[in-house]
């Protein structure tokens, strides 16, 4: 067995699973954490049960493509574990000491710990989201044409697709720690594969998303190849992990006072906004913040373009529709801004959580507003919808302000964790989804009933701005007395 053999790995795996669950419970409580999979199950069940009506005009191959594409993107989102490992080993994450730090004191290799950590994360997210997702579809079997065997096969293919995405993300993050050029080359290779599917049409989607290929050909070789690829990428990522990390050390000239002068327009928040801006730049998170906002926007436009141009689907999404989704996709950016550094040291400073939340919101608007306006102008030009641009800008800015105000009011500095609380997620959805539905429907009506639809969108935007003012005013009473912490 040895000191790093199975006799050690199994207890560590179980301990890491308990650690993950305790972290979730400490963030949002046992009820909120436990209810999150239930929410996914119910959502999946309702969508599957209503699919004979909602999806009756869509080909099943397209539905399977969207489902597997979502699974691989989800895997990519949760798989950047090497970066997490580096942060745990080189930075003090508040008062949290994770089991990943055991190699510092115990005779176990960090590479082994990361391998166990990877398996733990895979098992946890499969139990926490993949099984509830497919379970909801299976529960709808009595009212749909789905068979038990079909639901079982869907679970297998979605699971393998998720693991492929997670393994690829893990490998990319491990490569990034050793060679940014190598990580960039791998990323370019993946992009090239996507381009070979669409728009070039050299490959079909199932030749890249191998489990999807099983549904296209019913050849079990696709399942075996997808499984082997996921295992190969995972093993490569673990083997490429560093055993030792040097704590990052960089020196900067004093710039707070000069930077503060740039943000005098924010009044009493200028010092905090300057601090947040400097931390954002010096932490190296400025790129991910922009990517987390612009990436989904470009992704949505690309997917719609593929369905419309590549698959011939008559999807008429105008620039006002894109304006409506701007704010609803800004959540990732705000989440990044609240996840740059631990804030516990501020507990002994004359500053409150509500002030830091407002400072981060100021920075959020400064970062996203220019990008949003340029995005809308470019789409307006591409679609030749110049007359819609003023309305699109109004809708886009109002939804951005509203979603940011809702997020700041409900989650404070813990957007990454509090949305796992079913109660918070329910209130958040109740506040966000109805305006999004109204905005989407009204944008579709613009071509046939321009003035009534414009009046609805203008009234909605005004209402969202008024509601935003009240929500922003409520940040103080909600968070002023809360402590700082992870």
C-alpha positions in Angstrom: 0.0 0.0 0.0 2.7 2.5 1.0 2.1 5.8 2.6 0.4 7.2 -0.4 -1.5 4.1 -1.3 -5.2 3.2 -1.2 -5.2 2.8 2.5 -4.5 6.6 2.7 -6.4 7.7 -0.3 -9.8 6.4 0.7 -10.0 8.0 4.2 -8.7 11.3 2.6 -11.4 11.1 -0.1 -14.1 10.6 2.5 -12.7 13.5 4.6 -12.6 15.8 1.6 -16.2 15.0 0.8 -17.2 15.9 4.3 -15.1 19.0 4.1 -16.9 20.1 0.9 -20.3 19.5 2.5 -19.3 21.4 5.6 -18.1 24.4 3.5 -21.4 24.5 1.7 -23.3 24.3 5.0 -21.2 27.0 6.5 -21.9 29.3 3.6 -25.7 28.8 3.2 -26.8 26.4 5.9 -27.7 22.7 5.8 -31.2 23.2 4.5 -30.2 25.6 1.7 -27.3 23.4 0.6 -29.5 20.2 0.7 -32.3 21.8 -1.2 -30.2 23.0 -4.1 -30.3 19.6 -5.9 -34.0 19.5 -5.2 -34.4 22.8 -7.1 -32.4 21.3 -10.1 -34.5 18.2 -10.0 -37.8 20.1 -10.0 -36.6 22.5 -12.7 -35.5 19.5 -14.9 -38.8 17.7 -14.2 -41.0 20.6 -15.2 -38.9 21.3 -18.4 -39.0 17.6 -19.4 -42.7 17.3 -18.6 -43.6 20.3 -20.7 -41.1 19.4 -23.5 -43.8 17.9 -25.8 -45.3 21.3 -26.0 -42.3 23.6 -25.6 -39.9 21.7 -27.8 -42.4 20.3 -30.4 -40.9 22.4 -33.2 -37.3 21.4 -32.4 -35.5 18.4 -33.7 -34.4 16.0 -31.0 -30.8 16.1 -32.3 -30.7 19.8 -31.5 -32.1 19.3 -28.0 -29.4 16.6 -27.4 -26.7 19.0 -28.7 -27.8 21.8 -26.4 -27.9 19.4 -23.4 -24.4 18.0 -24.0 -23.0 21.4 -24.8 -24.3 22.6 -21.5 -22.8 19.6 -19.7 -19.3 20.2 -21.2 -19.5 23.9 -20.4 -20.5 23.1 -16.8 -17.5 20.8 -16.6 -15.2 23.5 -17.9 -16.6 25.8 -15.2 -15.9 23.6 -12.2 -12.7 22.1 -13.4 -10.1 24.8 -12.9 -8.8 22.9 -9.8 -5.1 23.4 -10.3 -5.5 27.2 -9.9 -7.5 26.5 -6.7 -4.8 24.2 -5.4 -2.1 26.9 -6.0 -4.2 29.5 -4.1 -4.7 27.1 -1.2 -1.0 26.3 -1.0 0.3 29.9 -1.3 -2.4 32.2 0.1 -4.2 32.4 3.4 -7.9 32.1 2.6 -9.3 33.8 5.6 -9.6 31.4 8.5 -10.1 28.4 6.3 -7.5 25.6 6.4 -8.2 22.9 3.8 -7.1 19.4 3.6 -5.1 20.3 0.5 -2.6 21.9 2.8 -1.7 18.5 4.4 1.5 18.0 2.2 3.0 21.0 4.1 3.1 19.0 7.4 2.4 15.3 6.4 4.3 12.8 4.3 1.8 12.8 1.4 2.6 14.3 -2.0 0.6 17.3 -3.3 0.1 15.6 -6.6 -1.7 12.7 -4.8 -3.8 15.2 -2.8 -4.8 17.0 -6.0 -5.7 13.7 -7.6 -8.0 12.9 -4.6 -9.3 16.4 -4.6 -10.2 16.1 -8.3 -12.1 12.8 -7.8 -13.9 14.3 -4.8 -15.0 17.4 -6.8 -16.2 15.1 -9.7 -18.2 12.9 -7.3 -19.6 15.9 -5.4 -20.9 17.7 -8.5 -22.2 14.6 -10.1 -24.3 13.9 -6.9 -25.1 17.6 -6.5 -26.2 18.5 -10.0 -25.8 15.9 -12.8 -27.9 13.1 -11.0 -30.7 15.6 -10.0 -30.8 17.0 -13.6 -31.2 13.6 -15.3 -33.3 12.3 -12.4 -35.8 15.1 -13.1 -36.0 14.0 -16.8 -36.4 10.4 -15.7 -39.2 11.3 -13.3 -41.1 12.8 -16.3 -41.1 9.5 -18.1 -44.9 8.8 -17.5 -45.9 12.1 -19.3 -43.3 12.0 -22.1 -42.0 9.7 -24.8 -38.8 9.1 -22.9 -38.0 5.5 -22.1 -36.2 4.2 -18.9 -33.4 2.9 -21.2 -33.2 6.3 -22.9 -33.0 8.1 -19.6 -30.2 5.8 -18.5 -28.3 6.3 -21.7 -28.8 10.1 -21.3 -27.3 9.9 -17.8 -24.2 8.0 -19.1 -23.6 10.4 -22.1 -24.2 13.6 -20.1 -21.9 12.2 -17.3 -19.1 11.4 -19.7 -19.5 14.8 -21.4 -19.3 16.6 -18.1 -16.2 14.7 -17.1 -14.6 15.5 -20.5 -15.1 19.2 -19.8 -14.0 19.0 -16.2 -10.8 17.1 -17.2 -10.0 19.5 -20.0 -10.4 22.5 -17.6 -8.2 20.7 -15.0 -5.5 20.1 -17.6 -5.6 23.7 -18.9 -5.2 25.1 -15.4 -2.4 22.6 -14.6 -0.6 23.6 -17.8 -1.1 27.2 -17.0 1.0 26.8 -13.8 3.9 25.4 -15.8 3.7 27.0 -19.3 1.2 29.6 -20.4 2.3 29.0 -24.0 1.5 25.3 -23.7 -1.9 26.1 -22.1 -2.6 28.6 -24.9 -1.7 26.1 -27.6 -4.1 23.5 -26.1 -6.8 26.2 -25.9 -6.2 27.1 -29.5 -6.5 23.5 -30.5 -9.9 23.2 -28.8 -11.0 26.4 -30.5 -9.9 25.0 -33.9 -11.9 21.8 -33.3 -15.0 24.0 -32.6 -14.4 26.0 -35.8 -14.1 22.7 -37.8 -17.7 21.9 -36.6 -19.1 25.4 -37.1 -18.8 27.4 -39.3 -16.5 25.2 -41.5 -18.7 22.1 -41.3 -15.7 19.7 -41.7 -16.7 17.8 -38.5 -20.1 17.0 -37.0 -20.7 17.8 -33.3 -20.6 14.2 -32.3 -17.0 13.9 -33.5 -15.9 16.5 -30.9 -18.4 15.8 -28.2 -17.8 12.1 -28.4 -20.8 11.0 -26.1 -23.1 12.9 -28.4 -21.7 10.9 -31.3 -23.3 7.8 -29.7 -26.7 9.4 -30.2 -25.9 10.1 -33.8 -24.5 6.7 -34.7 -25.4 4.3 -31.8 -21.8 3.1 -31.9 -20.6 2.2 -28.4 -17.1 3.1 -29.5 -18.0 6.8 -29.0 -18.8 6.1 -25.3 -15.6 4.2 -24.8 -13.5 6.9 -26.5 -15.1 9.7 -24.5 -14.4 7.8 -21.2 -10.8 7.1 -22.3 -10.3 10.7 -23.2 -11.7 12.0 -19.9 -9.4 9.6 -18.0 -6.4 10.5 -20.1 -6.9 14.2 -19.7 -7.4 13.7 -15.9 -4.2 11.7 -15.5 -2.2 14.2 -17.6 -3.5 17.0 -15.4 -2.5 15.2 -12.1 0.9 14.3 -13.5 1.6 17.9 -14.6 0.8 19.3 -11.1 3.6 21.0 -9.4 4.8 19.5 -6.1 6.0 22.8 -4.7 4.7 26.3 -5.0 6.7 29.5 -4.4 4.5 32.1 -2.7 3.8 34.8 -5.3 5.8 38.0 -4.5 5.5 41.2 -6.5 6.4 44.7 -5.5 4.4 47.8 -6.5 5.0 51.5 -6.0 2.5 53.2 -3.7 -0.4 54.3 -5.8 -3.5 54.4 -3.6 -3.6 58.2 -3.1 -3.1 59.0 -6.8 -5.6 56.3 -7.8 -8.1 57.7 -5.3 -8.2 61.0 -7.2 -9.5 59.2 -10.2 -12.6 58.1 -8.3 -13.5 61.3 -6.5 -16.9 61.2 -8.3 -17.9 58.3 -6.0 -17.8 60.6 -3.0 -17.0 59.0 0.3 -16.4 55.6 -1.4 -13.4 56.9 -3.4 -10.8 55.3 -1.2 -12.5 51.9 -1.2 -13.1 52.1 -5.0 -9.4 52.9 -5.5 -8.5 50.0 -3.2 -10.7 47.6 -5.1 -9.3 48.7 -8.5 -5.7 48.3 -7.4 -6.5 44.8 -6.0 -8.2 43.9 -9.2 -5.3 44.9 -11.4 -2.6 43.5 -9.1 -4.3 40.1 -8.5 -4.4 39.3 -12.2 -8.2 39.0 -12.1 -8.9 41.8 -14.5 -8.8 39.4 -17.5 -11.1 36.8 -16.0 -13.5 39.6 -14.9 -13.8 40.9 -18.5 -13.9 37.3 -19.9 -16.6 36.3 -17.4 -18.8 39.1 -18.7 -18.0 39.3 -22.4 -17.5 35.5 -22.9 -21.1 34.5 -22.2 -22.3 37.5 -24.4 -20.2 36.4 -27.3 -21.2 32.7 -26.6 -24.9 33.5 -26.8 -24.5 35.4 -30.0 -22.4 32.6 -31.5 -24.9 29.9 -30.5 -27.8 31.9 -32.0 -25.8 32.5 -35.1 -25.0 28.8 -35.5 -28.6 27.8 -35.0 -29.8 30.5 -37.5 -27.1 30.3 -40.1 -25.6 26.8 -39.7 -28.7 24.9 -38.8 -31.2 27.1 -40.7 -33.4 27.8 -37.7 -35.6 31.0 -38.0 -34.4 32.7 -34.8 -35.1 36.4 -34.9 -33.3 37.9 -31.9 -32.9 41.6 -32.3 -30.5 44.0 -30.6 -33.0 44.9 -27.9 -33.1 41.2 -26.9 -29.3 41.3 -26.4 -29.7 44.5 -24.4 -32.1 42.7 -22.1 -29.8 39.8 -21.3 -26.8 42.1 -20.6 -27.7 42.7 -17.0 -28.7 39.1 -16.4 -25.2 38.0 -17.5 -23.4 40.5 -15.3 -23.8 38.3 -12.2 -20.6 36.4 -13.1 -18.6 39.7 -13.1 -19.9 40.8 -9.7 -19.2 37.3 -8.4 -15.5 37.7 -9.6 -15.2 41.1 -7.9 -16.3 39.6 -4.6 -13.8 36.8 -4.9 -10.5 38.5 -5.4 -9.2 38.5 -1.8 -10.2 37.7 1.8 -11.7 40.6 3.6 -11.5 39.5 7.2 -8.8 42.1 8.0 -11.5 44.8 7.4 -13.2 43.6 10.6 -10.7 45.8 12.6 -11.0 48.8 10.2 -13.6 51.6 10.3 -15.5 50.3 7.3 -18.6 48.2 6.9 -19.6 45.4 4.6 -22.3 47.7 3.0 -19.6 50.2 2.0 -17.5 47.6 0.4 -20.5 46.2 -1.5 -21.3 49.7 -2.8 -17.6 50.2 -3.8 -17.6 46.9 -5.7 -20.9 47.9 -7.4 -19.3 51.2 -8.5 -16.3 49.3 -10.0 -18.7 46.8 -11.6 -20.6 49.6 -13.5 -17.3 51.2 -14.6 -16.1 47.9 -16.0 -19.3 46.6 -17.7 -21.0 49.8 -19.0 -18.5 50.6 -21.8 -18.2 46.9 -22.8 -22.0 46.6 -22.9 -22.5 49.7 -25.0 -19.9 48.6 -27.5 -21.4 45.2 -27.7 -24.8 46.6 -28.5 -23.5 49.0 -31.1 -21.6 46.1 -32.9 -24.7 43.9 -32.8 -26.9 46.7 -34.0 -24.5 47.3 -37.0 -24.3 43.6 -37.8 -28.1 43.2 -37.7 -28.6 46.6 -39.4 -31.0 47.6 -36.5 -29.8 51.2 -36.0 -33.3 52.4 -35.0 -33.4 50.0 -32.2 -30.1 51.0 -30.6 -31.4 53.8 -28.2 -34.0 51.4 -26.9 -31.5 48.6 -26.6 -29.1 50.8 -24.6 -32.0 51.9 -22.3 -33.0 48.3 -21.7 -29.5 47.1 -21.3 -28.4 49.7 -18.8 -31.6 49.4 -16.7 -31.3 45.6 -16.5 -27.6 45.9 -15.5 -28.4 48.3 -12.7 -31.3 46.2 -11.5 -29.6 42.9 -11.5 -26.5 44.4 -9.8 -28.8 46.0 -7.1 -30.6 42.7 -6.5 -27.4 40.8 -6.3 -25.7 43.3 -3.9 -28.8 43.5 -1.7 -29.4 39.7 -1.5 -25.8 38.3 -1.4 -23.5 41.2 -0.3 -19.9 40.0 -0.6 -20.9 36.3 -0.9 -22.5 36.0 -4.3 -20.4 32.9 -5.0 -21.9 31.0 -2.1 -25.3 32.5 -1.1 -26.9 31.6 -4.4 -26.4 27.9 -3.4 -29.0 28.6 -0.7 -32.3 27.5 -2.1 -34.2 30.3 -0.3 -31.9 33.0 -1.6 -31.9 31.4 -5.1 -35.7 31.4 -5.0 -36.0 35.0 -4.1 -33.3 35.9 -6.6 -35.2 34.0 -9.4 -38.5 35.6 -8.4 -36.9 39.1 -8.7 -35.0 38.4 -11.9 -37.0 36.0 -14.1 -40.3 37.9 -14.6 -38.6 41.1 -15.9 -36.4 38.9 -18.2 -39.5 37.2 -19.6 -41.3 40.5 -20.2 -38.2 42.0 -21.8 -37.8 39.0 -24.1 -41.4 38.8 -25.2 -41.6 42.6 -25.8 -38.4 42.5 -27.9 -40.0 39.8 -30.1 -43.0 42.1 -30.6 -41.0 45.0 -31.9 -41.2 43.9 -35.6 -45.0 43.6 -35.5 -46.1 46.2 -32.9 -43.2 48.6 -32.5 -44.8 51.4 -30.5 -46.7 49.2 -28.0 -43.7 47.0 -27.5 -41.5 50.1 -27.1 -43.9 51.5 -24.5 -43.7 48.3 -22.5 -39.9 48.2 -22.6 -39.6 51.9 -21.6 -42.1 51.4 -18.7 -40.2 48.2 -17.7 -36.9 50.1 -17.8 -38.2 52.9 -15.7 -39.7 50.5 -13.2 -36.4 48.6 -12.9 -34.5 51.8 -12.3 -37.0 52.8 -9.5 -36.7 49.4 -7.9 -33.0 49.5 -8.2 -32.9 52.8 -6.2 -34.8 51.2 -3.4 -32.7 48.0 -3.4 -29.4 50.0 -3.4 -30.8 52.1 -0.5 -31.5 48.8 1.4 -27.9 47.6 1.2 -27.0 49.6 4.3 -29.6 48.2 6.6 -29.1 44.7 5.3 -25.2 44.5 5.5 -24.0 47.3 7.8 -23.7 45.0 10.8 -22.5 41.9 9.1 -18.9 40.7 9.7 -16.4 40.3 6.9 -15.5 36.7 6.1 -15.1 34.1 3.4 
